[in-house]
Amino acid sequence: TQALDTAYGGEHRRQVHRIDSSHPLPHTATATTSTTYHHGCRPPPSPVPPRATTTRRHHAPPPRATAGGAANAANRALRRQLRHAFAPRAPSCFKIRLAALSHGGGVRALSSDLSEMLKNGAAGGGGGGGVDAGAAEEVETGAETLTKVPKDAHTERPPRGRVDRNVDSLPPGSRVILIGDLHGNLIETEQLFANLRSTLGNTGLRRSKIVFLGDYVDRGPDSRGVIDFLLELRAARAVEDGTGGTYFIAGNHDLGMATFIGVPCCDEASVSAEALEATRNVAYKKGFFVHPVEGGMHYQGRRWGGSTVYNCHACFSSYGAGDADYTAESRERLVKAVPDAHKEFLQGLDLCHDAPIPFGPGRLICVHAGLSPDVPAEEQLERLRARDILSPSIQHPDDASRIPALHSRGAVIPMHRDLVGKAIVVSGHHGTMDVNSGDRIIMDLSGGTPSENRPLACMVLSATERFVVGHAESYVWPKSGPSGFGHGGAGVSAEAQAQRGGLLAGVGGVVS
């Protein structure tokens, strides 16, 4: 009680049973505090005035513990646990139910969310009610150890105020984390993963399948740092046991950079210089890199490094390659500055991720922008899986330089009619978030310019979960109650999808 009063001034508690802590509670008396908090959204003051301080005694209390008042120490330990459990750095959304029990003031966690943080405080089975000095049980609050533990029994503690659940009931790959456009924002990317770890726990995060939806470069200040982070993450998860896998698909910005530095996201053996150069519409007279390039260059590379459309200047700066002044020399500087590992990463990016999932509707398709409604879905997916960037099946019919799956806007937002009820289709790219339309998900809330209200974000999906985690801890979705999956179909009518597609076209002012 005192800990809650200290943390929230007394006005934010919903229900408090005041207890005289000078005596341990007898085994027939139990006091319970049940509270739900959302980070950044404290509950309103309770209209019920606080109860007067009372002492609950159903019979004479047991004798005071010896050895320095161990029973009272256990009661003080409970208050410290409450103080840390409700610290401002607690997880974005959690529910805590604690009970102070008798026989030595042992503490038992009644919520699985705190099962790892709060363990039985070595409660004895009778006689004296004191804490067993020989017990090896450990009760942690993230920063304090409440009972002494042998040195060889030490375990790594979670960060203070965090709940680190190292037991996850879902098998590897049963949970999917879908991460939106990162756009060179390294600090926010690191914070997003810190929040994922505090939300899912080490084991939960390790067992999750992670799919990045593309656009790792440009706009933000540290494109190089983001790719370094992704390479380190992939390497770390590759050597861990029981991971759900780590997958990366290309965005239009990544394709532009890759083709500009000569490592297009495709099988080089199947691409000729003439075919790459033929992707430029002859009607275009400016706004692209005009200098000849050995081996040819896809038009999106020329557009990336020859205009302000993609904001490649931030990428040049992050690699220490000077100014992007659209000269041949500027390209040479960038080609030399980009490490080989980064070139291999860009060249190896998939154009889509298409795999089965162990929950309805049984198939997950991730593509940066979406699928064109004018071409059968399976025909497009076949060519995307083959990374055939010159295939007419994935090129825009009126502009060979554009790949609708990576570049288009409104037309690719609705669920493709061939996949209704058959797959979950997820994209980034659009500078918005749409997670309430059944099996069609858009996850690009920040649009490359993250803030508290529009954070760098990801969606967590499983058979029982559907929620969003952002880099800003104050962001919580859903605000109230879970959101349905809509496994039976797209979740909205074709008319509503078309209307939403028109409204979202061009959202965020991003490159089309």
C-alpha positions as CSV (number, residue, x, y, z in Angstrom):
1,T,0.0,0.0,0.0
2,Q,2.7,2.4,0.9
3,A,4.6,1.6,-2.3
4,L,1.4,2.4,-4.4
5,D,0.9,5.6,-2.4
6,T,4.5,6.6,-3.1
7,A,4.4,5.8,-6.8
8,Y,1.0,7.3,-7.6
9,G,0.3,9.7,-4.8
10,G,-2.6,7.6,-3.5
11,E,-5.1,9.2,-6.0
12,H,-4.6,6.5,-8.7
13,R,-5.3,3.4,-6.8
14,R,-8.5,1.6,-7.5
15,Q,-8.8,-0.6,-4.4
16,V,-6.5,-0.8,-1.4
17,H,-6.8,-2.9,1.7
18,R,-4.7,-1.1,4.3
19,I,-2.9,-3.5,6.5
20,D,-1.0,-3.0,9.8
21,S,2.4,-4.2,8.7
22,S,3.7,-4.5,12.2
23,H,2.5,-8.1,12.3
24,P,2.6,-10.8,9.7
25,L,-0.8,-11.9,8.5
26,P,-2.2,-15.2,10.0
27,H,-2.8,-17.9,7.5
28,T,-6.5,-17.3,7.4
29,A,-6.3,-13.7,6.4
30,T,-5.4,-12.7,2.8
31,A,-5.1,-9.2,1.3
32,T,-5.3,-8.8,-2.5
33,T,-4.6,-5.9,-4.7
34,S,-5.8,-6.2,-8.3
35,T,-4.9,-3.3,-10.7
36,T,-4.5,-2.9,-14.5
37,Y,-2.4,-0.1,-15.8
38,H,-1.5,1.0,-19.4
39,H,1.7,2.9,-19.7
40,G,1.0,6.6,-20.2
41,C,-2.7,6.1,-19.3
42,R,-3.1,6.1,-15.5
43,P,-6.6,5.2,-14.3
44,P,-8.9,7.9,-13.0
45,P,-9.2,8.6,-9.2
46,S,-11.5,6.1,-7.5
47,P,-14.8,7.7,-6.4
48,V,-14.8,5.6,-3.3
49,P,-13.0,7.3,-0.4
50,P,-10.1,5.3,1.1
51,R,-10.9,3.0,3.9
52,A,-9.8,3.7,7.4
53,T,-6.7,1.9,8.6
54,T,-7.7,-1.4,10.2
55,T,-5.9,-4.4,11.6
56,R,-7.2,-7.8,10.5
57,R,-6.9,-10.5,13.2
58,H,-8.9,-13.6,13.2
59,H,-6.9,-15.1,16.1
60,A,-3.8,-14.3,17.9
61,P,-0.9,-13.7,15.6
62,P,1.9,-16.2,15.5
63,P,5.0,-15.5,17.5
64,R,7.4,-13.0,15.9
65,A,10.1,-14.4,13.8
66,T,13.5,-14.7,15.2
67,A,16.8,-14.1,13.4
68,G,16.3,-10.3,13.1
69,G,12.6,-10.2,12.4
70,A,12.6,-12.2,9.2
71,A,8.8,-12.1,8.9
72,N,8.7,-8.3,8.9
73,A,11.5,-8.3,6.4
74,A,9.3,-10.4,4.1
75,N,6.5,-7.9,4.5
76,R,8.8,-5.1,3.6
77,A,10.0,-7.2,0.6
78,L,6.4,-7.3,-0.6
79,R,6.2,-3.5,-0.6
80,R,9.4,-3.3,-2.5
81,Q,8.0,-5.7,-5.1
82,L,4.9,-3.5,-5.5
83,R,7.1,-0.4,-5.9
84,H,9.2,-1.9,-8.7
85,A,6.2,-3.6,-10.3
86,F,4.4,-0.3,-10.8
87,A,7.5,1.7,-11.7
88,P,7.1,4.0,-14.7
89,R,9.4,1.8,-16.8
90,A,7.0,-1.1,-16.5
91,P,5.8,-2.8,-19.7
92,S,3.3,-0.9,-21.9
93,C,0.4,-3.0,-20.8
94,F,0.2,-5.4,-17.9
95,K,-2.0,-6.9,-15.2
96,I,-0.7,-7.6,-11.8
97,R,-2.4,-9.5,-8.9
98,L,-0.5,-10.1,-5.8
99,A,-1.5,-11.8,-2.5
100,A,0.4,-11.4,0.8
101,L,0.2,-14.8,2.5
102,S,0.9,-15.9,6.0
103,H,3.6,-18.2,7.4
104,G,6.5,-15.9,7.0
105,G,5.0,-13.4,4.7
106,G,5.7,-15.5,1.7
107,V,4.8,-13.9,-1.6
108,R,3.0,-15.7,-4.4
109,A,2.3,-14.3,-7.9
110,L,-1.2,-15.0,-9.0
111,S,-0.6,-13.8,-12.6
112,S,1.6,-15.7,-15.1
113,D,2.8,-12.3,-16.3
114,L,4.9,-12.1,-13.1
115,S,5.6,-15.8,-12.6
116,E,9.3,-15.3,-13.3
117,M,9.7,-12.1,-11.4
118,L,7.8,-13.1,-8.2
119,K,8.6,-16.5,-6.8
120,N,7.5,-18.2,-3.5
121,G,9.5,-16.6,-0.7
122,A,10.4,-19.9,0.9
123,A,7.2,-20.0,3.0
124,G,7.4,-22.6,5.7
125,G,4.9,-25.2,6.4
126,G,4.4,-24.4,10.1
127,G,6.0,-23.4,13.3
128,G,7.1,-19.9,14.0
129,G,6.1,-18.5,10.6
130,G,9.7,-17.4,9.8
131,V,11.6,-17.5,6.6
132,D,13.7,-20.7,6.2
133,A,17.2,-19.4,6.3
134,G,18.5,-22.4,4.4
135,A,16.1,-22.1,1.4
136,A,17.6,-21.4,-2.0
137,E,14.5,-19.7,-3.4
138,E,15.1,-16.3,-4.9
139,V,12.6,-13.5,-5.3
140,E,13.7,-10.7,-7.6
141,T,12.3,-7.3,-8.5
142,G,14.7,-6.6,-11.3
143,A,17.1,-4.6,-9.1
144,E,17.0,-6.3,-5.7
145,T,17.2,-9.9,-4.4
146,L,14.9,-10.3,-1.4
147,T,16.3,-13.5,0.0
148,K,19.9,-14.5,-0.1
149,V,20.9,-16.9,-2.8
150,P,24.0,-19.0,-3.1
151,K,26.4,-17.5,-5.6
152,D,26.3,-20.6,-7.8
153,A,22.5,-20.3,-8.1
154,H,22.6,-16.8,-9.5
155,T,20.5,-16.2,-12.7
156,E,20.5,-13.2,-15.0
157,R,18.0,-10.6,-13.9
158,P,15.7,-8.7,-16.2
159,P,16.0,-4.9,-16.5
160,R,14.5,-3.1,-13.5
161,G,10.7,-2.8,-13.8
162,R,10.5,-5.2,-16.7
163,V,8.9,-8.7,-16.8
164,D,11.2,-11.1,-18.5
165,R,9.2,-14.3,-19.3
166,N,11.7,-16.9,-20.3
167,V,9.1,-19.6,-20.8
168,D,7.0,-19.4,-23.9
169,S,4.4,-22.0,-24.6
170,L,4.3,-21.3,-28.4
171,P,6.7,-23.5,-30.5
172,P,9.2,-21.8,-32.8
173,G,7.5,-20.0,-35.7
174,S,4.0,-20.0,-34.2
175,R,4.2,-16.3,-33.6
176,V,5.1,-13.8,-36.4
177,I,6.5,-10.3,-35.9
178,L,6.0,-8.1,-39.0
179,I,8.2,-5.0,-38.9
180,G,7.4,-1.9,-41.0
181,D,9.8,0.4,-42.8
182,L,12.9,1.4,-40.8
183,H,14.2,4.1,-43.2
184,G,17.6,4.7,-41.6
185,N,16.3,5.3,-38.0
186,L,18.7,3.3,-36.0
187,I,17.9,4.6,-32.5
188,E,14.2,3.9,-33.0
189,T,15.0,0.5,-34.4
190,E,17.0,-0.5,-31.3
191,Q,14.2,0.9,-29.0
192,L,11.6,-1.1,-30.9
193,F,13.5,-4.3,-30.3
194,A,14.0,-3.4,-26.7
195,N,10.3,-3.0,-26.3
196,L,9.6,-6.3,-28.1
197,R,12.0,-8.1,-25.7
198,S,10.3,-6.6,-22.7
199,T,6.8,-7.5,-24.1
200,L,7.6,-11.1,-25.3
201,G,10.5,-12.0,-23.1
202,N,13.8,-13.4,-24.4
203,T,12.4,-16.8,-25.2
204,G,9.2,-15.4,-26.8
205,L,11.2,-13.1,-29.1
206,R,13.7,-15.9,-30.0
207,R,11.0,-18.3,-31.0
208,S,9.1,-15.7,-33.0
209,K,9.4,-15.6,-36.8
210,I,10.5,-12.1,-37.8
211,V,9.8,-10.6,-41.2
212,F,11.0,-7.2,-42.2
213,L,8.8,-5.5,-44.8
214,G,11.6,-3.5,-46.6
215,D,12.8,0.1,-46.9
216,Y,15.8,0.0,-44.6
217,V,17.6,3.0,-46.1
218,D,17.0,6.7,-46.8
219,R,15.2,9.5,-44.9
220,G,16.6,8.7,-41.5
221,P,20.1,9.7,-40.4
222,D,21.8,6.3,-40.2
223,S,21.1,3.9,-43.1
224,R,24.4,2.3,-42.6
225,G,23.8,1.7,-38.9
226,V,20.4,0.1,-39.6
227,I,21.9,-2.4,-42.0
228,D,24.7,-3.1,-39.6
229,F,22.0,-3.8,-36.9
230,L,20.1,-6.1,-39.2
231,L,23.2,-8.1,-40.1
232,E,24.1,-8.5,-36.5
233,L,20.6,-9.5,-35.6
234,R,20.5,-12.1,-38.4
235,A,23.9,-13.5,-37.4
236,A,22.9,-13.7,-33.7
237,R,19.6,-15.5,-34.4
238,A,21.3,-17.9,-36.9
239,V,23.3,-19.5,-34.1
240,E,20.5,-19.6,-31.5
241,D,18.5,-22.8,-31.0
242,G,14.8,-22.7,-31.6
243,T,14.5,-19.4,-33.5
244,G,11.5,-18.8,-35.7
245,G,13.6,-17.5,-38.6
246,T,14.6,-14.0,-39.8
247,Y,13.5,-12.8,-43.2
248,F,14.1,-9.6,-45.2
249,I,12.2,-8.4,-48.3
250,A,13.1,-5.5,-50.5
251,G,11.4,-2.1,-50.5
252,N,11.5,0.4,-53.4
253,H,14.2,2.4,-51.6
254,D,16.4,-0.7,-51.2
255,L,15.9,-1.7,-54.8
256,G,16.9,1.8,-55.9
257,M,20.1,1.9,-53.8
258,A,21.0,-1.7,-54.8
259,T,20.7,-1.0,-58.5
260,F,22.5,2.3,-58.2
261,I,25.6,0.7,-56.8
262,G,25.5,-2.2,-59.2
263,V,24.0,-5.0,-57.1
264,P,20.3,-5.3,-58.1
265,C,18.0,-7.6,-56.1
266,C,17.9,-10.3,-58.8
267,D,19.9,-13.1,-60.4
268,E,22.6,-11.2,-62.3
269,A,23.1,-14.0,-64.8
270,S,19.6,-13.5,-66.1
271,V,19.9,-9.7,-66.5
272,S,21.7,-8.0,-69.4
273,A,22.8,-4.4,-69.5
274,E,20.5,-3.7,-72.4
275,A,17.5,-5.1,-70.5
276,L,18.2,-3.0,-67.5
277,E,18.6,0.2,-69.5
278,A,15.4,-0.6,-71.4
279,T,13.4,0.0,-68.2
280,R,13.7,3.7,-68.6
281,N,10.8,5.4,-70.3
282,V,12.1,7.4,-73.2
283,A,9.6,10.2,-72.3
284,Y,11.6,10.9,-69.1
285,K,14.1,13.7,-69.8
286,K,15.2,14.7,-66.3
287,G,15.1,13.6,-62.7
288,F,17.4,10.6,-63.1
289,F,21.1,9.7,-63.1
290,V,22.2,10.4,-66.7
291,H,25.8,9.0,-66.7
292,P,26.6,5.8,-68.5
293,V,27.2,2.8,-66.2
294,E,29.1,-0.4,-67.0
295,G,26.7,-3.3,-67.0
296,G,23.7,-1.0,-67.2
297,M,21.4,0.3,-64.5
298,H,17.7,-0.3,-63.8
299,Y,15.8,3.0,-64.0
300,Q,14.9,2.9,-60.3
301,G,18.6,3.1,-59.6
302,R,19.0,6.1,-61.9
303,R,16.0,7.7,-60.2
304,W,17.3,6.9,-56.7
305,G,20.8,8.4,-57.3
306,G,19.8,11.2,-59.7
307,S,17.0,13.1,-57.9
308,T,15.7,14.2,-54.6
309,V,12.7,11.8,-54.8
310,Y,14.2,9.0,-52.7
311,N,16.1,11.3,-50.4
312,C,19.3,9.4,-51.1
313,H,21.3,12.3,-49.6
314,A,20.8,11.0,-46.1
315,C,22.1,7.6,-47.2
316,F,25.2,9.1,-48.8
317,S,25.9,11.0,-45.6
318,S,25.5,7.9,-43.4
319,Y,28.2,6.1,-45.4
320,G,30.5,9.1,-45.4
321,A,30.3,9.3,-49.2
322,G,30.0,13.1,-49.4
323,D,27.2,14.9,-51.1
324,A,24.9,13.2,-53.6
325,D,25.4,15.7,-56.4
326,Y,24.3,13.4,-59.2
327,T,27.8,13.2,-60.8
328,A,29.6,10.1,-61.8
329,E,32.2,10.8,-59.1
330,S,29.5,10.8,-56.4
331,R,28.4,7.3,-57.5
332,E,32.0,6.1,-57.4
333,R,32.4,7.4,-53.8
334,L,29.3,5.6,-52.6
335,V,30.2,2.3,-54.3
336,K,33.6,2.4,-52.5
337,A,32.1,3.4,-49.2
338,V,29.4,0.7,-49.0
339,P,30.9,-2.4,-47.3
340,D,30.8,-5.7,-49.2
341,A,28.6,-7.2,-46.5
342,H,26.0,-4.5,-47.2
343,K,26.2,-5.1,-50.9
344,E,25.6,-8.8,-50.4
345,F,22.6,-8.0,-48.0
346,L,21.0,-5.7,-50.6
347,Q,21.6,-8.0,-53.5
348,G,20.2,-11.0,-51.6
349,L,16.9,-9.4,-50.6
350,D,13.8,-11.2,-51.6
351,L,10.9,-9.5,-53.4
352,C,8.3,-11.2,-51.3
353,H,7.9,-13.7,-48.4
354,D,5.4,-16.5,-49.0
355,A,5.2,-19.2,-46.4
356,P,2.7,-21.3,-44.4
357,I,1.7,-20.3,-40.9
358,P,0.2,-22.5,-38.1
359,F,-2.9,-20.5,-37.7
360,G,-5.8,-19.4,-40.0
361,P,-6.0,-18.9,-42.9
362,G,-2.7,-20.9,-43.0
363,R,-0.6,-18.7,-45.4
364,L,1.4,-15.6,-44.9
365,I,2.4,-13.3,-47.9
366,C,4.6,-10.3,-47.3
367,V,5.2,-7.9,-50.1
368,H,6.4,-4.3,-49.7
369,A,3.5,-2.4,-51.3
370,G,1.0,-5.1,-52.4
371,L,-0.2,-7.1,-55.4
372,S,-1.6,-5.6,-58.6
373,P,-5.3,-6.4,-59.0
374,D,-4.7,-6.7,-62.8
375,V,-2.6,-9.8,-62.7
376,P,-3.5,-13.2,-61.1
377,A,-2.0,-13.3,-57.7
378,E,-0.1,-16.6,-58.2
379,E,1.4,-15.4,-61.4
380,Q,2.8,-12.4,-59.6
381,L,4.0,-14.4,-56.6
382,E,5.8,-16.9,-58.8
383,R,7.8,-14.1,-60.5
384,L,8.4,-12.3,-57.2
385,R,9.8,-15.4,-55.6
386,A,12.1,-15.8,-58.6
387,R,13.2,-12.2,-58.1
388,D,12.6,-11.6,-61.8
389,I,12.5,-7.8,-61.8
390,L,12.2,-7.7,-65.6
391,S,9.2,-10.0,-65.9
392,P,6.1,-8.4,-67.5
393,S,4.0,-10.2,-64.8
394,I,5.4,-7.8,-62.1
395,Q,6.1,-4.7,-64.2
396,H,3.6,-1.9,-64.6
397,P,1.9,-2.4,-68.0
398,D,2.5,1.2,-68.9
399,D,5.9,1.7,-67.3
400,A,8.5,-1.0,-67.3
401,S,10.5,1.0,-64.7
402,R,7.9,0.4,-62.0
403,I,7.1,-2.7,-60.1
404,P,3.7,-2.4,-58.5
405,A,4.6,-4.8,-55.7
406,L,7.2,-2.4,-54.6
407,H,6.1,1.0,-55.9
408,S,2.4,1.3,-56.3
409,R,-0.1,3.0,-54.0
410,G,-3.9,2.9,-53.9
411,A,-4.5,0.1,-56.3
412,V,-2.4,-2.5,-54.4
413,I,-3.9,-1.7,-50.9
414,P,-7.0,-3.8,-51.0
415,M,-6.8,-7.6,-50.7
416,H,-6.2,-9.3,-54.0
417,R,-9.4,-11.1,-55.0
418,D,-7.6,-14.4,-55.6
419,L,-6.4,-14.5,-51.9
420,V,-9.6,-13.6,-50.1
421,G,-9.9,-16.1,-47.2
422,K,-6.7,-17.9,-48.3
423,A,-3.9,-15.8,-46.9
424,I,-2.8,-12.9,-44.7
425,V,-1.2,-10.3,-46.9
426,V,1.1,-7.8,-45.2
427,S,2.8,-4.7,-46.6
428,G,4.6,-1.6,-45.4
429,H,5.3,1.3,-47.8
430,H,2.1,3.3,-47.5
431,G,3.0,5.7,-44.6
432,T,0.0,4.5,-42.6
433,M,-1.3,1.6,-40.5
434,D,-4.4,-0.5,-41.3
435,V,-4.7,-3.5,-39.0
436,N,-8.5,-3.7,-38.8
437,S,-9.3,-5.0,-42.3
438,G,-9.3,-8.7,-41.8
439,D,-6.4,-10.5,-43.5
440,R,-5.0,-7.4,-45.3
441,I,-2.5,-5.6,-43.1
442,I,-0.6,-2.4,-43.7
443,M,2.2,-1.7,-41.3
444,D,4.1,1.5,-41.9
445,L,2.9,3.8,-39.2
446,S,5.9,6.2,-39.1
447,G,6.4,6.6,-42.9
448,G,10.1,6.9,-42.2
449,T,9.7,9.9,-39.8
450,P,9.0,8.3,-36.5
451,S,7.5,10.2,-33.5
452,E,5.7,9.5,-30.3
453,N,2.3,9.4,-32.0
454,R,3.5,7.7,-35.2
455,P,6.2,5.4,-34.0
456,L,8.4,2.9,-35.8
457,A,6.1,-0.1,-35.3
458,C,5.5,-3.8,-35.9
459,M,2.6,-6.2,-35.6
460,V,2.7,-9.4,-33.5
461,L,0.5,-12.2,-34.8
462,S,-0.3,-15.7,-33.6
463,A,-3.4,-17.9,-33.2
464,T,-4.3,-15.9,-30.0
465,E,-2.4,-12.6,-30.4
466,R,-2.9,-9.5,-32.6
467,F,-1.3,-6.4,-31.3
468,V,1.1,-3.6,-32.2
469,V,4.4,-2.7,-30.5
470,G,6.0,0.7,-31.2
471,H,9.4,2.2,-30.4
472,A,7.6,4.8,-28.3
473,E,6.4,3.1,-25.0
474,S,3.5,5.5,-24.7
475,Y,2.0,4.0,-27.9
476,V,-0.4,1.1,-27.2
477,W,-2.7,-0.7,-29.7
478,P,-5.3,-1.9,-29.4
479,K,-6.5,0.8,-27.1
480,S,-9.1,-1.4,-25.6
481,G,-10.0,-5.0,-26.4
482,P,-8.5,-7.4,-28.9
483,S,-9.0,-7.1,-32.7
484,G,-10.5,-9.9,-34.6
485,F,-8.7,-11.7,-37.4
486,G,-11.4,-12.0,-39.9
487,H,-10.0,-15.3,-41.1
488,G,-13.1,-15.9,-43.2
489,G,-12.2,-13.3,-45.7
490,A,-10.9,-9.8,-46.3
491,G,-13.0,-8.4,-43.6
492,V,-14.5,-5.6,-45.6
493,S,-16.5,-5.3,-48.8
494,A,-14.8,-4.7,-52.2
495,E,-16.5,-1.2,-52.3
496,A,-15.1,-0.3,-48.9
497,Q,-11.7,-1.6,-49.9
498,A,-11.7,0.5,-53.1
499,Q,-12.8,3.6,-51.1
500,R,-10.1,3.1,-48.5
501,G,-7.5,2.5,-51.3
502,G,-8.5,5.9,-52.8
503,L,-8.2,7.6,-49.4
504,L,-4.8,6.1,-48.7
505,A,-3.3,6.8,-52.1
506,G,-0.3,9.0,-51.6
507,V,-0.5,9.1,-47.8
508,G,2.6,10.4,-46.0
509,G,4.0,12.2,-49.0
510,V,6.3,9.3,-49.8
511,V,7.7,8.3,-53.2
512,S,5.2,6.7,-55.5
